[in-house]
């Protein structure tokens, strides 16, 4: 019920009743005021604010007459026979809002009515997500039954005070020799998986999904080819891997807005299970495709392009996504992440690669040269690093790991001379050791896709080789 003072203020702005002047409002009987209040409440509940489409340019919809905040969702009502469109507010200028549709602009015409639908973008959550494949809206993509969602939360999540995050102090075993010994991971660490196309990223992700000792795996497949999504889930990941996983897929033909939404939903789902105290492993493929999607959105609303055409919003989106992961508040659960980053043309100084290196807790570099030699996983120890490994390992194992990395680097720097037989200097004893142990090290670092290698066994084998 409206307050008496508010009702009188509103009534005084309306057309007066016959025989009643505006100055007589205060003298109206209380019974008449109650009736006027009821009428105003009924009218306000029936009032629907809307705008209309004035312009469509590419994937941008310009709307006038509507006042909605950035990030809110609107419904665009299309002419009869066309499906209505959901769109998100991505910008504004003076009295115009700029919307981007989730699915496309087909069916729009000048004057289409636009209605606010939600104040912000929300994601749906449920424990029934485990073992399922969904899209960026939470709709089921597999052949299973519909998911009964029990929770809803903003897609942007909630920030954690960095002072409430404990240090990473627990080793996360991956079952992959090269990672467990040379690039030791901690529970709650964020690691980049940097490679060009076709060097085994998906196969390595599948090994991590099957082998890593985590309570749950959340997998985001963003911007990949539809065929690869199906192959990864049914062949590479397999039924056993999917049983303890949640897969969010937004293939390359999805709109830029849907791809960014799927990226945020992947992090939201991981946060949902982390807040239940679970240690979550998140595999995200790929951070580069999200940057491409955000570039498309930013350029659509007129952001200035910078290096390689990326607008400033890309440089804020990626760190914001990454900082949502890691250890939970006061050690309540964790999200350990592997973000794949596509090094275009195998350029390790690519802009997105640089952002990833600066924002993550380490990176694993995959080498096309090793992949061409059928060395899988094609992990190149030159340039690869885990920034928390030294704090997780005891001193003898730190020395073992450093010795392996040094021998690998020494050989790699002189490989061309060694291969053509031009290296004749025998005074460098450490390089000679690297040459002698090269075959044994390659054999140690290689691992079949379906093979699991316990961490303790890996360290024992490495010690045997180096001593």
C-alpha positions as CSV (number, residue, x, y, z in Angstrom):
1,X,0.0,0.0,0.0
2,X,1.4,3.4,-0.9
3,X,2.0,5.8,1.9
4,X,-0.6,8.7,2.3
5,X,2.0,11.4,1.5
6,X,3.2,9.6,-1.6
7,X,-0.3,8.9,-2.8
8,X,-1.3,12.6,-2.4
9,X,1.8,13.6,-4.4
10,X,0.9,11.3,-7.2
11,X,-2.8,12.2,-7.1
12,X,-1.9,15.9,-7.3
13,X,-0.2,15.2,-10.7
14,X,-3.2,13.5,-12.2
15,X,-6.3,15.0,-13.8
16,X,-8.5,16.2,-10.9
17,X,-11.9,14.8,-10.3
18,X,-14.9,17.0,-11.3
19,X,-15.5,19.6,-8.6
20,X,-12.2,18.9,-6.8
21,X,-9.3,21.3,-7.2
22,X,-5.6,20.2,-6.7
23,X,-5.4,22.4,-3.7
24,X,-8.2,20.4,-2.1
25,X,-6.3,17.0,-2.1
26,X,-5.4,17.3,1.6
27,X,-9.1,17.8,2.5
28,X,-10.4,14.7,0.7
29,X,-12.0,12.1,2.8
30,X,-9.8,9.1,3.8
31,X,-12.2,6.7,2.1
32,X,-11.8,8.5,-1.3
33,X,-8.0,8.6,-0.8
34,X,-7.9,4.8,-0.3
35,X,-9.8,4.3,-3.5
36,X,-7.4,6.5,-5.4
37,X,-4.4,4.7,-3.9
38,X,-5.9,1.4,-5.0
39,X,-6.4,2.6,-8.6
40,X,-2.9,4.0,-8.8
41,X,-1.4,0.6,-7.6
42,X,-3.5,-1.2,-10.2
43,X,-2.4,1.1,-13.0
44,X,1.3,0.9,-12.0
45,X,1.2,-2.9,-12.0
46,X,-0.3,-2.9,-15.5
47,X,2.2,-0.3,-16.8
48,X,4.8,-2.0,-19.0
49,X,7.8,0.1,-20.1
50,X,9.0,-0.7,-23.6
51,X,11.1,0.8,-26.4
52,X,11.3,0.3,-30.1
53,X,13.9,-0.8,-32.6
54,X,15.2,2.1,-34.7
55,X,18.3,0.6,-36.3
56,X,20.0,-2.7,-36.9
57,X,23.7,-2.7,-38.0
58,X,25.4,-6.0,-38.3
59,X,24.8,-7.7,-34.9
60,X,23.9,-4.5,-33.1
61,X,20.3,-3.4,-32.4
62,X,19.7,0.3,-31.6
63,X,16.6,0.9,-29.3
64,X,15.0,4.1,-28.2
65,X,12.5,4.7,-25.5
66,X,13.9,2.1,-23.0
67,X,16.0,2.7,-20.0
68,X,17.9,-0.5,-19.0
69,X,21.3,-0.9,-17.5
70,X,24.3,-2.6,-19.2
71,X,24.2,-6.3,-18.8
72,X,20.4,-6.5,-18.5
73,X,18.4,-8.9,-20.8
74,X,15.6,-7.7,-23.1
75,X,13.0,-9.4,-25.2
76,X,12.5,-8.1,-28.8
77,X,9.1,-8.9,-30.1
78,X,9.2,-9.8,-33.8
79,X,6.3,-9.6,-36.3
80,X,3.8,-12.5,-36.4
81,X,5.3,-15.7,-37.7
82,X,8.8,-14.8,-36.4
83,X,10.4,-16.0,-33.2
84,X,11.0,-13.4,-30.6
85,X,14.7,-12.5,-29.8
86,X,16.5,-12.2,-26.5
87,X,19.2,-9.6,-26.5
88,X,21.6,-8.1,-24.0
89,X,22.3,-4.4,-23.4
90,X,26.0,-3.9,-24.3
91,X,26.1,-0.1,-24.5
92,X,24.3,3.2,-24.8
93,X,24.6,6.7,-26.3
94,X,22.4,9.6,-25.2
95,X,18.8,8.2,-25.5
96,X,19.7,5.1,-27.4
97,X,20.5,1.6,-26.1
98,X,22.7,-0.8,-28.0
99,X,21.7,-4.5,-27.8
100,X,23.3,-7.6,-29.1
101,X,21.1,-10.7,-29.7
102,X,22.0,-14.1,-28.4
103,X,21.0,-15.9,-31.6
104,X,20.9,-13.5,-34.5
105,X,18.8,-10.6,-35.9
106,X,16.7,-12.5,-38.5
107,X,13.1,-11.4,-38.4
108,X,13.6,-7.9,-37.0
109,X,11.9,-4.9,-38.6
110,X,11.7,-1.2,-37.8
111,X,9.5,-0.4,-34.8
112,X,9.7,-3.9,-33.1
113,X,8.8,-3.5,-29.5
114,X,11.5,-4.2,-26.9
115,X,10.7,-5.1,-23.3
116,X,13.0,-5.5,-20.3
117,X,13.2,-9.1,-19.2
118,X,15.8,-9.3,-16.4
119,X,18.0,-6.8,-14.6
120,X,21.2,-8.7,-15.2
121,X,22.4,-11.9,-16.9
122,X,21.9,-14.9,-14.6
123,X,23.1,-18.5,-14.8
124,X,21.2,-21.5,-13.6
125,X,22.9,-24.0,-11.3
126,X,22.2,-27.5,-9.9
127,X,24.0,-30.6,-8.7
128,X,22.3,-32.4,-11.6
129,X,24.8,-30.8,-13.9
130,X,27.4,-33.5,-13.2
131,X,27.7,-35.8,-16.1
132,X,25.8,-33.5,-18.5
133,X,26.6,-31.3,-21.6
134,X,24.9,-27.9,-21.8
135,X,25.2,-24.7,-23.8
136,X,25.8,-21.2,-22.7
137,X,22.2,-20.8,-21.6
138,X,22.1,-24.0,-19.5
139,X,20.0,-25.8,-22.1
140,X,20.8,-29.5,-22.5
141,X,22.9,-30.6,-25.5
142,X,23.1,-34.3,-24.8
143,X,20.3,-36.9,-25.0
144,X,19.6,-36.9,-21.3
145,X,16.5,-35.6,-19.5
146,X,16.0,-32.0,-18.7
147,X,17.9,-30.6,-15.7
148,X,16.0,-29.4,-12.7
149,X,17.8,-26.2,-11.7
150,X,17.8,-25.2,-8.0
151,X,19.9,-22.1,-7.9
152,X,20.4,-18.9,-9.9
153,X,23.3,-16.4,-9.7
154,X,24.7,-13.5,-11.7
155,X,27.0,-14.6,-14.4
156,X,29.8,-12.2,-13.3
157,X,30.0,-14.0,-10.0
158,X,31.2,-12.3,-6.8
159,X,34.7,-11.2,-6.1
160,X,36.8,-12.7,-3.3
161,X,38.9,-10.6,-1.1
162,X,42.5,-11.6,-1.9
163,X,43.3,-11.5,1.8
164,X,40.8,-14.3,2.3
165,X,42.5,-16.6,-0.1
166,X,45.0,-19.0,1.5
167,X,48.4,-19.8,-0.1
168,X,48.6,-22.8,-2.4
169,X,50.2,-25.5,-0.3
170,X,48.8,-28.9,-1.5
171,X,50.3,-30.8,-4.5
172,X,47.7,-31.8,-7.2
173,X,48.7,-35.0,-8.8
174,X,47.9,-35.2,-12.5
175,X,49.3,-38.6,-13.4
176,X,51.4,-37.1,-16.2
177,X,55.1,-37.5,-15.7
178,X,56.3,-34.3,-17.3
179,X,53.9,-32.1,-15.3
180,X,54.2,-33.9,-11.9
181,X,58.0,-33.6,-11.9
182,X,59.0,-30.6,-13.9
183,X,55.9,-28.4,-13.6
184,X,54.4,-29.5,-10.3
185,X,50.9,-28.2,-9.8
186,X,49.2,-27.1,-6.6
187,X,45.5,-27.3,-5.8
188,X,44.0,-23.9,-6.7
189,X,46.7,-23.0,-9.3
190,X,45.9,-21.4,-12.6
191,X,48.1,-22.7,-15.5
192,X,48.2,-21.8,-19.2
193,X,48.4,-24.4,-21.9
194,X,50.0,-22.5,-24.8
195,X,50.3,-24.0,-28.3
196,X,49.6,-23.6,-31.9
197,X,46.8,-25.5,-33.7
198,X,47.1,-29.3,-34.0
199,X,49.8,-30.1,-31.5
200,X,47.8,-32.1,-29.0
201,X,46.0,-29.6,-26.7
202,X,42.7,-31.6,-26.6
203,X,44.5,-34.9,-26.0
204,X,46.4,-33.4,-23.0
205,X,43.2,-31.9,-21.7
206,X,41.5,-35.3,-21.8
207,X,44.4,-36.9,-20.0
208,X,44.1,-34.2,-17.3
209,X,40.3,-34.8,-17.0
210,X,40.8,-38.5,-16.6
211,X,43.9,-38.6,-14.4
212,X,43.8,-35.6,-12.1
213,X,42.9,-36.2,-8.5
214,X,40.0,-33.7,-8.2
215,X,36.4,-34.0,-6.9
216,X,34.9,-32.7,-10.1
217,X,35.9,-31.6,-13.6
218,X,34.3,-28.5,-15.3
219,X,35.1,-28.2,-19.0
220,X,34.4,-25.2,-21.1
221,X,34.7,-25.7,-24.9
222,X,34.4,-22.1,-26.2
223,X,34.6,-21.3,-29.9
224,X,35.7,-24.7,-31.1
225,X,34.4,-26.5,-34.2
226,X,31.2,-28.5,-33.6
227,X,32.8,-31.7,-34.8
228,X,35.7,-31.3,-32.3
229,X,33.2,-30.7,-29.5
230,X,31.5,-34.0,-30.3
231,X,34.8,-35.9,-30.8
232,X,36.2,-34.5,-27.5
233,X,33.2,-35.6,-25.5
234,X,32.5,-39.0,-27.0
235,X,35.9,-40.1,-28.0
236,X,38.7,-38.2,-26.2
237,X,36.9,-37.7,-22.9
238,X,34.9,-40.9,-23.0
239,X,32.0,-42.1,-20.9
240,X,34.2,-42.6,-17.8
241,X,35.6,-39.0,-18.0
242,X,32.2,-37.5,-18.6
243,X,30.7,-39.2,-15.6
244,X,32.5,-36.9,-13.2
245,X,32.4,-33.8,-15.4
246,X,30.3,-30.9,-16.4
247,X,30.7,-29.7,-20.1
248,X,29.7,-26.3,-21.3
249,X,29.9,-26.0,-25.1
250,X,29.6,-22.9,-27.3
251,X,31.0,-23.8,-30.7
252,X,32.4,-21.4,-33.3
253,X,29.0,-20.8,-35.0
254,X,27.5,-19.5,-31.7
255,X,27.2,-15.7,-31.5
256,X,29.9,-13.7,-29.8
257,X,27.6,-12.9,-26.9
258,X,26.8,-16.6,-26.4
259,X,30.5,-17.5,-26.4
260,X,31.3,-14.9,-23.7
261,X,28.2,-16.0,-21.8
262,X,29.3,-19.6,-21.9
263,X,32.8,-18.6,-20.6
264,X,31.2,-16.8,-17.7
265,X,28.8,-19.7,-17.0
266,X,31.8,-22.2,-17.0
267,X,33.4,-20.1,-14.2
268,X,30.0,-19.7,-12.4
269,X,29.5,-23.5,-12.3
270,X,33.0,-24.1,-11.0
271,X,32.4,-21.5,-8.3
272,X,29.1,-23.2,-7.4
273,X,30.8,-26.5,-6.7
274,X,33.9,-24.9,-5.1
275,X,31.6,-23.1,-2.6
276,X,30.3,-26.6,-1.6
277,X,33.9,-27.4,-0.5
278,X,34.9,-29.4,-3.5
279,X,38.3,-29.3,-5.2
280,X,37.3,-28.5,-8.8
281,X,39.5,-29.0,-11.9
282,X,38.5,-26.5,-14.6
283,X,39.7,-27.1,-18.2
284,X,39.0,-24.1,-20.4
285,X,39.5,-24.3,-24.2
286,X,40.2,-21.6,-25.2
287,X,41.0,-18.2,-23.7
288,X,41.9,-16.9,-27.2
289,X,38.4,-17.6,-28.6
290,X,36.9,-15.7,-25.7
291,X,39.1,-12.8,-26.5
292,X,38.0,-13.0,-30.2
293,X,34.3,-12.9,-29.1
294,X,34.9,-9.9,-26.8
295,X,36.7,-8.2,-29.6
296,X,33.7,-8.6,-31.8
297,X,31.4,-7.2,-29.1
298,X,33.7,-4.3,-28.3
299,X,34.1,-3.2,-31.9
300,X,30.4,-3.5,-32.5
301,X,29.6,-0.8,-29.9
302,X,32.5,1.5,-31.1
303,X,35.4,0.7,-28.8
304,X,38.7,1.9,-30.2
305,X,40.8,-1.0,-31.5
306,X,44.3,-1.3,-30.2
307,X,47.0,-3.9,-30.9
308,X,45.7,-6.6,-33.3
309,X,42.3,-4.9,-33.2
310,X,41.6,-5.8,-29.6
311,X,39.5,-3.2,-27.7
312,X,40.3,-2.3,-24.1
313,X,37.4,-4.4,-22.8
314,X,39.4,-7.6,-23.8
315,X,42.2,-6.6,-21.4
316,X,39.7,-6.3,-18.5
317,X,37.6,-9.4,-19.3
318,X,40.4,-12.0,-19.3
319,X,42.0,-11.1,-15.9
320,X,38.5,-10.8,-14.4
321,X,37.7,-14.4,-15.5
322,X,41.0,-15.7,-14.3
323,X,40.7,-14.1,-10.9
324,X,37.4,-15.9,-10.2
325,X,39.3,-19.1,-9.9
326,X,41.9,-20.3,-7.4
327,X,41.6,-21.2,-3.7
328,X,38.3,-20.6,-2.0
329,X,37.6,-18.4,1.0
330,X,39.6,-19.6,4.0
331,X,40.4,-22.8,2.2
332,X,36.8,-23.8,1.5
333,X,37.3,-25.7,-1.8
334,X,39.4,-24.7,-4.8
335,X,39.4,-24.3,-8.6
336,X,42.5,-25.5,-10.3
337,X,42.5,-24.3,-13.9
338,X,44.1,-25.1,-17.2
339,X,43.4,-22.4,-19.8
340,X,44.4,-23.2,-23.4
341,X,45.8,-20.3,-25.3
342,X,46.2,-20.4,-29.1
343,X,49.6,-19.1,-30.2
344,X,48.6,-17.9,-33.7
345,X,51.2,-18.9,-36.2
346,X,53.1,-20.5,-33.3
347,X,54.0,-17.0,-32.1
348,X,54.9,-17.2,-28.4
349,X,54.9,-13.4,-28.2
350,X,51.3,-13.2,-29.3
351,X,49.3,-10.5,-27.4
352,X,46.8,-13.0,-25.7
353,X,49.8,-15.3,-24.9
354,X,51.4,-12.3,-23.1
355,X,48.3,-11.5,-21.2
356,X,47.9,-15.1,-20.1
357,X,51.5,-15.4,-19.0
358,X,51.1,-12.2,-16.9
359,X,47.9,-13.3,-15.3
360,X,48.4,-17.0,-14.6
361,X,50.5,-19.0,-12.2
362,X,52.6,-20.6,-14.9
363,X,52.4,-22.0,-18.4
364,X,53.0,-25.2,-20.3
365,X,54.4,-24.6,-23.8
366,X,53.6,-27.2,-26.4
367,X,56.1,-27.6,-29.3
368,X,55.1,-28.3,-32.9
369,X,58.6,-29.6,-33.5
370,X,58.1,-32.2,-30.8
371,X,54.6,-33.1,-32.1
372,X,56.0,-33.6,-35.6
373,X,58.4,-36.1,-34.1
374,X,55.4,-37.9,-32.5
375,X,56.6,-36.9,-29.0
376,X,53.4,-36.7,-27.0
377,X,52.5,-34.9,-24.9
378,X,54.6,-32.3,-26.8
379,X,55.7,-30.4,-23.7
380,X,58.7,-28.1,-24.3
381,X,60.4,-27.4,-21.0
382,X,61.9,-24.2,-22.5
383,X,59.5,-21.5,-21.6
384,X,57.3,-23.8,-19.4
385,X,57.2,-23.0,-15.7
386,X,55.1,-23.6,-12.6
387,X,55.5,-20.6,-10.3
388,X,54.4,-22.5,-7.2
389,X,56.4,-25.7,-7.7
390,X,59.4,-24.7,-5.5
391,X,57.2,-23.9,-2.6
392,X,55.4,-27.3,-2.9
393,X,58.5,-29.6,-3.3
394,X,61.2,-30.5,-0.9
395,X,64.8,-29.4,-1.7
396,X,66.1,-32.7,-3.3
397,X,63.2,-32.8,-5.7
398,X,63.5,-29.1,-6.5
399,X,67.2,-29.9,-7.5
400,X,66.1,-32.9,-9.6
401,X,63.6,-30.8,-11.4
402,X,66.0,-28.0,-12.1
403,X,68.6,-30.4,-13.3
404,X,66.2,-31.9,-15.8
405,X,65.2,-28.5,-17.1
406,X,68.8,-27.3,-17.4
407,X,69.8,-30.4,-19.4
408,X,66.8,-30.0,-21.7
409,X,67.6,-26.3,-22.3
410,X,71.3,-26.9,-22.9
411,X,70.5,-29.5,-25.6
412,X,67.8,-27.4,-27.2
413,X,70.1,-24.4,-27.6
414,X,72.8,-26.5,-29.4
415,X,70.4,-28.9,-31.1
416,X,71.1,-27.7,-34.7
417,X,74.9,-28.0,-34.3
418,X,74.5,-31.4,-32.7
419,X,72.2,-32.7,-35.4
420,X,74.6,-31.8,-38.2
421,X,77.6,-33.1,-36.3
422,X,79.2,-29.7,-36.0
423,X,79.5,-29.9,-32.2
424,X,83.0,-31.1,-31.3
425,X,83.7,-29.3,-28.1
426,X,83.9,-31.9,-25.4
427,X,84.9,-29.5,-22.6
428,X,81.3,-28.7,-21.6
429,X,80.6,-31.7,-19.4
430,X,77.0,-30.8,-18.6
431,X,76.2,-30.5,-22.3
432,X,77.8,-33.8,-22.9
433,X,75.6,-35.3,-20.2
434,X,72.6,-33.7,-21.9
435,X,73.5,-35.4,-25.2
436,X,74.0,-38.7,-23.5
437,X,70.7,-38.6,-21.7
438,X,68.6,-37.1,-24.5
439,X,67.0,-40.4,-25.5
440,X,66.3,-41.4,-21.9
441,X,64.7,-37.9,-21.2
442,X,62.5,-38.0,-24.3
443,X,61.3,-41.5,-23.3
444,X,60.6,-40.3,-19.7
445,X,58.6,-37.2,-20.9
446,X,56.6,-39.2,-23.4
447,X,53.3,-40.8,-22.2
448,X,50.5,-42.6,-23.9
449,X,47.1,-40.9,-23.9
450,X,45.4,-43.5,-21.8
451,X,48.3,-44.1,-19.4
452,X,48.4,-43.0,-15.8
453,X,51.7,-42.7,-14.0
454,X,51.7,-42.2,-10.2
455,X,53.7,-39.2,-9.0
456,X,56.0,-41.2,-6.7
457,X,56.8,-43.6,-9.5
458,X,57.6,-40.6,-11.8
459,X,60.1,-39.1,-9.3
460,X,61.8,-42.5,-8.8
461,X,62.3,-43.0,-12.5
462,X,63.6,-39.4,-12.9
463,X,66.1,-40.0,-10.1
464,X,67.3,-43.2,-11.8
465,X,67.9,-41.4,-15.1
466,X,69.8,-38.4,-13.7
467,X,71.9,-40.3,-11.2
